[in-house]
Amino acid sequence: MIPRRRRFLIEPVQAPLLVLVAIGLLATGCSRGGNRPIVHPVKGRVTLEGQPLEGVGVSFSPVVKGQGATAFGKTLADGSYTLTSTRGGTLGAGAAAGEYVVMLQKFVEVAPDAVPPEFSAAAGDSSRQVQQWFSKQETSRLEDEKTVRYVILGLLPEAYGNAETSGLRVTVKPGVHSGPTFEFDLQRDFRGTTPQK
């Protein structure tokens, strides 16, 4: 007896599944197109006078427009951060190759009566000097039909949050990045410096 050839048929239940798989593969292929940069893992750490600093916004801004893509991250309790590219980047995947200026900021919201003395204009000269480098902004918002006043405090010297004065510059190349180049130990009395060329 001659064996009959098996015929491979797509069952009705399999057809929609295959269509979804095909769409997924096409979407994956298209998403790596022109708008999404190739990124490289970047991990680092932010400390303040040697102590880990949580909640710091880390921003890498290209030195030359078009060479790299802005990337950002936020520090965890141990001061560590990973970067995400802003142009369609996967969370924590990294930054595109290029030279970057690094900016660092940390803000907290407090009630007006909880503002530390060093942020008060009514305090002494030393506090006014600190106030030149740290920021304070009073604002309000509507919560449960009531206007709630609060103050946003910038807890790092403002110079770290400005591309012209942060003094921090790094280069991302193909490969994995971590270590001292991507670790920043901040100082409370920092008043700004021009980025190293």
C-alpha positions in Angstrom: 0.0 0.0 0.0 1.4 3.4 -1.0 1.3 5.9 1.8 -0.8 8.9 1.1 0.9 12.3 1.2 -0.1 14.4 4.2 -1.6 17.6 3.3 -0.6 20.6 5.5 -3.7 22.7 6.1 -4.0 25.7 8.3 -6.8 25.1 10.7 -9.3 28.0 11.1 -8.1 28.6 14.6 -4.5 28.9 13.5 -5.1 31.5 10.8 -5.7 34.5 13.0 -2.7 33.5 15.1 -0.4 33.5 12.1 -1.7 36.9 11.0 -0.9 38.3 14.4 2.6 36.8 14.3 3.2 38.2 10.9 2.0 41.7 11.9 4.2 41.5 15.0 7.3 40.6 12.9 6.6 43.4 10.5 6.1 45.9 13.3 9.3 44.9 14.9 11.2 45.2 11.7 9.7 48.7 11.0 10.3 50.0 14.5 14.1 49.7 14.0 13.8 52.0 11.1 15.0 55.6 10.6 13.5 57.3 13.7 14.9 55.0 16.4 18.6 55.5 17.1 20.9 52.6 17.8 21.6 52.8 21.5 24.3 51.4 23.8 23.7 50.5 27.5 24.7 53.3 29.9 24.7 52.8 33.7 26.2 55.1 36.3 25.8 56.5 39.8 25.2 59.9 41.4 26.4 60.8 44.8 26.4 64.0 46.9 29.7 64.4 48.7 30.2 60.6 48.7 26.6 59.7 49.7 24.2 58.0 47.2 21.5 60.4 46.0 18.0 59.1 45.1 15.6 60.8 42.7 18.1 62.8 40.7 17.0 63.5 37.1 20.0 62.7 34.8 19.9 64.2 31.3 22.5 63.7 28.5 22.2 66.4 25.9 24.2 66.1 22.6 27.1 68.6 22.3 26.6 68.8 18.5 23.0 68.7 17.2 22.3 65.5 15.3 25.2 63.6 16.8 23.5 61.5 19.4 20.0 61.8 20.9 18.9 63.3 24.2 18.8 60.6 26.9 17.5 60.6 30.5 17.3 58.5 33.6 16.5 58.8 37.3 18.6 57.6 40.2 17.5 54.8 42.6 18.1 54.7 46.3 21.7 53.5 45.8 22.3 56.5 43.4 22.4 54.2 40.3 20.8 55.2 37.0 20.3 53.8 33.5 19.6 55.9 30.5 16.7 55.8 28.0 16.9 57.6 24.6 14.1 60.0 24.0 13.4 59.1 20.4 11.4 55.9 20.7 13.8 54.4 23.1 13.1 51.3 25.2 13.2 52.1 28.9 16.7 51.7 30.3 18.2 50.5 27.0 20.8 53.2 26.7 22.0 56.2 24.7 23.0 56.7 21.1 26.7 57.2 20.3 27.9 60.8 20.6 29.4 63.4 22.9 27.1 64.7 25.6 26.8 67.4 28.2 25.4 66.0 31.5 22.8 67.8 33.5 21.6 66.8 37.0 18.5 68.0 38.9 16.6 66.9 42.0 13.3 68.5 43.0 10.9 67.9 45.9 7.5 69.4 46.8 6.9 70.6 50.3 4.3 72.6 52.1 5.2 76.3 52.5 5.6 75.9 56.3 8.0 73.0 55.8 10.6 74.9 53.7 14.0 74.6 55.4 15.6 77.8 56.7 18.3 77.8 54.1 15.6 78.4 51.4 14.0 81.3 53.2 14.8 84.8 52.1 14.2 86.0 55.6 17.1 83.9 56.9 20.6 85.2 57.4 23.4 86.0 54.9 24.6 82.4 54.7 21.2 81.2 53.7 20.8 83.9 51.0 24.2 82.7 49.6 22.9 79.1 49.5 19.7 80.4 47.8 21.8 81.7 44.9 22.6 78.1 43.9 19.6 76.2 45.0 16.1 77.0 43.6 12.7 77.6 45.3 9.5 78.1 43.4 6.1 78.7 45.1 3.0 77.4 43.2 -0.4 75.9 43.7 -2.8 73.3 42.3 -6.4 72.3 42.7 -7.0 69.2 44.8 -10.5 68.1 45.8 -11.9 71.5 44.8 -9.4 73.3 47.1 -6.4 75.3 46.1 -3.3 73.8 47.7 -0.1 75.8 47.9 3.2 74.1 47.8 6.8 74.9 47.2 9.2 73.2 44.7 12.7 73.0 46.0 15.7 72.3 43.8 18.0 70.3 46.2 21.1 70.5 44.0 23.1 73.6 43.1 21.4 75.0 40.0 24.6 75.0 38.0 24.4 71.2 37.7 21.1 71.6 35.8 22.4 73.9 33.2 24.4 72.7 30.1 26.5 75.8 30.1 27.6 75.4 33.7 27.4 71.8 34.8 31.0 71.1 33.7 30.1 67.5 33.0 30.8 66.0 29.6 31.0 62.3 28.5 31.3 60.3 25.3 29.1 57.3 24.5 30.6 54.8 22.0 29.4 51.5 20.7 29.4 49.0 23.6 28.4 48.8 27.3 29.2 51.9 29.5 29.6 52.0 33.2 32.3 52.9 35.7 34.0 56.1 36.8 33.3 58.1 33.6 29.6 57.8 34.3 29.7 58.4 38.0 29.2 61.9 39.3 30.0 63.0 42.9 28.3 66.4 43.4 29.3 69.1 45.8 27.0 71.3 47.8 29.0 74.5 47.2 29.3 73.9 43.4 28.9 77.2 41.5 29.4 76.0 37.9 32.1 75.6 35.4 32.5 75.4 31.7 32.3 71.8 30.3 35.7 70.3 29.5 36.4 70.1 25.8 
